[in-house]
Amino acid sequence: MSGNTLESFGYQQELSRTLELKDLVIYGFIFIVPIAPFGIFGHVMDASGGMIVTAYLIGLIGMLFTAISYSQMAKEFPIAGSVYSYVSKGTNSFIGFVAGWIMLLDYILIPALLYVVGALAIHDIFPALSPLLLIIAFVIFNTYINIRGISFTAVFNRWMLVVELIVLAIFLVVGVIAISNHVNGAVFSIAPVYDADKFSLALIVSAVPVAVLSFLGFDGISTLAEEAKGGGRAVSKAIFLVLFIIGGLFIVQTWVAALIQPNPEEFANLDTAFYETARIAGGDWLAVLTAAITAIAWGVADSLVAQIATARILYSMGRDRLLPNALSRVHARYKTPYISTLLVAMVSIVVGVGFMNHLALLTSIVTIGALTAFMILNLSTIYYFVYKKKSYNIFVHILSPLIGLAVVGYIWSGFETYTILIGAVWAMIGLGIYYIAQKRGHQVNMEI
């Protein structure tokens, strides 16, 4: 594989290269969140007619094939910027900007989504606490930690991951015992995978765009290429390790939860459906425990790394002068892109407050940004390796990205029309920004 280095692309090593493979894996686990289904369980159950496991399986397949494209591009281009950098260097700067801008619809909004889920989880436990004030508190705390430095964040993440896995283990043990005792009429079955009376592929696919939200974050690992000791190769290994392990955890926990409460219509509130299910399985203590860990995982740990990834993309695009150059400023002491980090914080507060009562819509907007960028990346992988490098690796450079493109495209077809329109408007804004940047002479030639 390529021996390309950061310097070979005309960049200097400004960020602190301190992360090892285990740090990248932990980062990926925290970003994706091993208990991610806790926060959106009700919405996926409702949309899939109870066949939530199949929705997650389809999502996992799409992500795995797209991950192969990420892996190949990460090895070839070991630089920050993720999709933006990969597509820019694999095709040209214009398509790269379009891909990066569309991906920003995911990255710039996902911290806000995470803050909202975290705030709602705490509000469910303590109704007197204002979700608005909780969102602001989350943002301030995470921004401080992120500016302090990536190594400081990595230490915090390790402890958070341990706590999340312990709570998940507790839920699974209690849940299996509840099913064994036929609590709420539960029995072991394949109904969460296939229910002959309800099955419809269209029904399942309509739930996948929401389920896929749980996987978003594996791509965030690629934004740390300039801070990983192994560069692109370490990023590639981390992506696959995270997806395979996290996919298994998602399937197990949603299967158990769906057996305990198989009827989505009986949920009092889709936003807090998992905690209702936990209460059925183990009582109030388990409901409070799962809600509390969701609040911390989404509102602090996951949003912490989401803010890191978003700031790195803004940093990369600012460095190339396609966005204001101020976004590329690095803190003199902590060696972090602090201006980009502060911008993400401000956007998170505004969006979090605006979408506090529209969680499903915010989820769809975030997901369409990611999936659209994934499709562009898969196409760019084929173009770069086959057309530019004349590769004859049929599976890795042709079939795999084509399968990823097909699966993600099929999932994409499940979005509502208004979500697609919002995505189109965002793309048009990006084209306007690119045009202005070009008129001002901020042209970059990233094509190789």
Sequence and secondary structure as in RCSB ss.txt:
>XXXX:A:sequence
MSGNTLESFGYQQELSRTLELKDLVIYGFIFIVPIAPFGIFGHVMDASGGMIVTAYLIGLIGMLFTAISYSQMAK
EFPIAGSVYSYVSKGTNSFIGFVAGWIMLLDYILIPALLYVVGALAIHDIFPALSPLLLIIAFVIFNTYINIRGI
SFTAVFNRWMLVVELIVLAIFLVVGVIAISNHVNGAVFSIAPVYDADKFSLALIVSAVPVAVLSFLGFDGISTLA
EEAKGGGRAVSKAIFLVLFIIGGLFIVQTWVAALIQPNPEEFANLDTAFYETARIAGGDWLAVLTAAITAIAWGV
ADSLVAQIATARILYSMGRDRLLPNALSRVHARYKTPYISTLLVAMVSIVVGVGFMNHLALLTSIVTIGALTAFM
ILNLSTIYYFVYKKKSYNIFVHILSPLIGLAVVGYIWSGFETYTILIGAVWAMIGLGIYYIAQKRGHQVNMEI
>XXXX:A:secstr
     TGGGT    S   B HHHHHHHHHHHH TTTHHHHHHHHHHHHTT HHHHHHHHHHHHHHHHHHHHHHHH
H  STTTHHHHHHHHT HHHHHHHHHHHHHHHTTHHHHHHHHHHHHHHHH TTS HHHHHHHHHHHHHHHHHH H
HHHHHHHHHHHHHHHHHHHHHHHHHHHHHHTTGGG    STTT  TTT  HHHHHHHHHHHGGGTTTTGGGGGGT
TTBTTHHHHHHHHHHHHHHHHHHHHHHHHHHHHHH   GGG S GGGHHHHHHHHHH HHHHHHHHHHHHHIIII
IIHHHHHHHHHHHHHHHHHTTSS GGGG   TTT S HHHHHHHHHHHHHHHHHTTT HHHHHHHHHHHHHHHHH
HHHHHHHIIIIIIS    HIIIIIHHHHHHHHHHHHHTTS HHHHHHHHHHHHHHHHHHHHHHHTT       
